[in-house]
């Protein structure tokens, strides 16, 4: 499967380059680059630089950052951007197409947007949020990355206070209770499938040097960096992440 994906991506890049060359201007180059990145959502920056050279025909990537900056200026009106982040898991820089609009509702509703129909399964969304928060705030973090053993991830539970009769429930307590209910609906097989898909989509990753353990993937830091930094992080984790996430 991976070779087939590489071949299809190479063909897409070649087609984009041909279209841009036919148009013969920088606007077309930027449009083709953006379209290719939107299709993939995120890629290693080394691959993004290769894509830049393929599309523009440049002999080097000296103007790559300027090129990305021009795209971002054009995206400002729509509240989207091409965001760069250094991922601590492998030391590589990544580039992603992300929505930079942050409001209270979006900060409260960390959504896993990997469903094929574009509509997140609320159970997987709740599970992903629980995993993200548990990993990010883990006291066993190494180099800024918290992690969970697969058995702990599979047996994840969300503890929520019970509602008291006759009392109006606090909004945060209500949200926590709903999250606990959604996570509880996932069977063990569904959790295994969710972990595999979250990893394949870049939201989670296997922890380097820790066989059988999961950590946050590069896409989590690209799209949810501010949310992660707002959590109650251990001091060492917060220090390691400062300046690395947008």
N, C-alpha and C positions, 0 to 999 in steps of 0.2 A: 504493500500500500504506500509507504513513504516514497519509493522511487516514482510511482505513478503521480503522486501529488507534486513532486519536484518537476516532473515533465510537464504537467499541466500548468504549473506556475511559470515555467520557462516559456511555454507557448503564449501565455497571457502577457508576459513581459514583452515578448517579441511583437505580438499584435499591437500592444500599446505603443511601442517604439515606432512601429510602422505608421500608425495613425498620427502620432505626433510629428514624425518626419514629414508626412504628407501635408500637414497643416503648416509646418515650418515656423512656429512661433513659440515663445516661452509659455504662453497661456495654455496651449495644448499640452506641452510637456508637464506642466503642473497638474492639469486635469487628469492626465493619464496616470501620473504617479499617485495622485489622491485616490483615483478609482481602484488602483491595484491594492493600496493599503486598506481602503474601506472593505474590500473583499476579504482580506486576511485578518483585519482588526488590529493585529500587532505582529511585529517581526523583530528579529535582532537588527540592531542598527548596522551591523556589517552587511547584512542582506539588503537593507534599505539603501546603503551607499552603492551596492552593486546594481540595484534596480535603477537608481538615479543615473548611473553611467550608461546602462542599457537603453534607457528611454531618451536621454538627452544626447547620447553619443559623445559625451565628454571623455577625455583621456584620463582624467583624475577626478577626485571628489573635493577639490579645493573649495568649490562654491556650493557644496552640499548644504551646509547649515544656512547659508543665505537663501538657497532654494526653498528649504523647509520654512524659513521665516516668511518668505513671500506667500506661501500657501496659507500659513497661519493668519496673516493679515487679511487674506481674502475670506477666511472662515470666521472672522471675528463677529460678523453680524448674526451668524447662526449659532453662536455659542458652542462651537466645536473647535477642536485643535488637534494638531499632531504633537503628541507629548512624548518627551524623552525621559527615561529614568534608568538609573544604574541598578541592576538587580543583584542583591547581595548573594544570592544562591550560586551564581556562576561568575560574578564580576563583569558581566557583559552589559552593554547599554542596549535598551530596547526602544522602539518607536511604535506608538499606538495612536489610533484614531479614537478620540474620546470626547464625550460631552462634558464641557467644563462648567456647565451651569450647576451650581450647588445651592439648594434651598433646604429649609428644615425638613420638608417631606422627603426629599431624596436622601438626606443624611440619615433619616430614621429607617428608610426602607432599602437596605442593601439588597439589590436584586441580582440574581444569577440569570443572565440573559443568554443562556446557551440553548434554549429550547428551539427546535427546528421551526416551529410556527411563530417564533418571536415573542411568545407569551410565556413568561417564566412559570414553572410549576411552583405554586406557593409553598408546597412541602419542601421542595429542593431549595427554594430561596431561603426558607427558615433554617434549614440544615446548613446551608452554606454560610449564613450569617453567624450561626453558632460556632461553626468550625473556624471562621475567620477571627472572631473575637477571642476564642479560646487559644488559638495559635499566636495571635498578635500579643496577647497579654501573658503568655506562658513565662513562668519564672525559669524555665530550662532553656531559654533562648541561647543560641550560639551565634555570635557575630551579627546580632540584630534580627535573627530569624528564629521565631518560636516554632515548635513542631509537636506533632501528636503521633503516637504509635497507631498503626492501623486498627488495632483492637479497640483503642480508646476512641478513635474517630467513628468506628462502626457502632460502638455502644454509647455514643453521645446522647446526653440527656440535658434538657434545659429546665432548671428549677425555677418555678414561678410561685409567688404567694397566692394563696387561694382568696377568692373574693368573699368578703364578709357580708352577710345578709343585712339589708337595710342601709348599707353604706355605699356611697358613690365611689366606684373604682378609679384609682389614679390612672391617668393615661399611659404612663410608662409601665405600670403593673399590668394593665390590660394588654398592652402590646407584648409584654413578656409572656403572659399566660397564653396568648394566641400563638406565639412562636413555639412554646412548649407543646401545644396541642398539634401544630402542624408537623413538628419534628417527630412526635410520637406516632404519626400516621405512616411513616416510612418503614417498610419491612426491611429485614437485614439484606435481602437480595437487592432491594431498591437502593439501599445505602451503598452497597458495593458498586452498583451501576453508576450512582451519582458521583462517587469518588473517582471512578475511572473517567467519567465524562468531564468533570471539573478539572481533572489533571490534563486531559487531552485538549481542553479549551484554554489552558494556561492560567486558570484561576488558582489552582493548586499545583504543587510539584512534589517530587520525591526528594526528601532531605538528603543532601550529599553527605556521605559518611555515616548515615543512620539508616541501614536497611530496614524496610518495612515501616518507615515513618513518612508522614506528609507534612509539608510546610506550605506557606503561601507562595503562589507562582507570580511571575512578572506581571501578568495582566491585573492582578489584584492591586499591585502598587501603581500601575499606570492609571487605572480607573478609579481606585478607591483610596488613594494615598492620603488624602485629607481626612477621610473617615478614620483610617487606621491611626493617624497621628493624634486624633481627638480622643482615642481610647485611653484608658488608664494603664499606660505602658510602663514596664519596669524601666528604671532610669537608664540602664545600659542600652536597652532596645531603642528608647526614644533618642538617645544620643547618636546611635548608629544610623538611624533613619533620617535624622535632620539633614536637610540639604539634598537628600537622595530622591525624595518623593515630592510630587507637585501638590 
